[in-house]
Amino acid sequence: MRSKRMTKEEQVAKQLGDIVSDLRIDLDLVGEYVARSQPNVVYNRLIEVAEATRFEKEGHVRKP
């Protein structure tokens, strides 16, 4: 039986989940480092991911 291949988005979601679930990581410090070292587009895309996650968890239908 052939298993379904994960899309790139599914792979990234798993990686993000694995990273964020590591309780040894101080997420406040991660946020500070992201703000200091990454361009604004990275921040904006992280916000987009967080909003999409919230909508999915709350059962909302996302507009295209």
Secondary structure, 3 states (H helix, E strand, C coil): CCCCCCCHHHHHHHHHHHHHCCCCCCHHHHHHHHHHHCCHHHHHHHHHHHHHHHHHHHCCCCCC
